[in-house]
Amino acid sequence: MDSLDQQKYNEFRKKRVKLLKRLIILVIGFFVVMPNIMCIILFAKLNKTNKTLENIYSKISILENIKTEQMANLNADADTDDASSLTKDVVLKVQTDAEEYAGYKRIYLTFDDGPSNNTNAILDVLDEYNAKATFFVIAKNGYEEEYNRIINDGHTLGLHSYSHVYKDVYSDEMGFKNDVNRIYDFVENVTGVTPKFYRFPGGSSNTIYKSDKNELFDYLDEMNLTYVDWNVASNDSTYGGLSANQIANNVLNGVEGLDDCVILMHDANDKSSTVEALRIIISSLQCEDNVIFLPITDNTIRVKHISK
Ligand SMILES: [Zn+2]
């Protein structure tokens, strides 16, 4: 190799080394700068995600507040013991019978003065037609099964005084209170169920009790007992007795034009015509469209002859 070649070779080598150095600097530069750029991009993205999450958390918190408020409203409404005060947007709203069975004729068969030797026959007819009813009972020993069957069959068991002897029940305010307490305890002991409904012997409009009836209404309130009268009379207690057809006609005529029909009937030993009439009444009314037989409950419209 002569000196010229040697010089060219050296220059070529120098250029290669220079190129190689630049390349190394570029590679190093790339690996140093790129992670920083990536970090900046990731940081920006993280920031954005954080903001989105904060937004979601604040929305969840608003929803939780609304839910808590609704639950508080629901509890407050339930405490008022007034189903109609529950607002419609609360899911657990209690419907009245009129709302639940809107468009139906709502029939509330009620039987006073039982139990008797006819109680099981009445219950059999109700069972046969899948109709529910309400029994306002007095105290009678030896009928424990009947009191309990009324409840077990899905009917309402209400109170109708302990003795049904007017001169005791309506002797004075104290006499009335004692009588209510006695039948209340009697029914609770026999059935284990706390009574909620009461029917005055002779109805709330009876003229036997001469003093201020507000005292009696107040006492029933204190006992958490709601009294219920009737707006259809079967007249099955008419002196001398009516035939099954006559009783049924009284009821079928009486329910005409009414949406809520609280029918007064009797459950007594000498009233087997009532049992026969019951079959005619239910089968006739069930032939019509949209008729339903219901027990009296907290959701039932209150039929009262007189009130405070
Ligand atoms: Zn009675």
Boltz pocket constraint, residues with backbone or C-beta under 6 A from the ligand:
constraints:
  - pocket:
      binder: B
      contacts: [[A, 112], [A, 113], [A, 160], [A, 164], [A, 200], [A, 201], [A, 202]]
      max_distance: 6.0
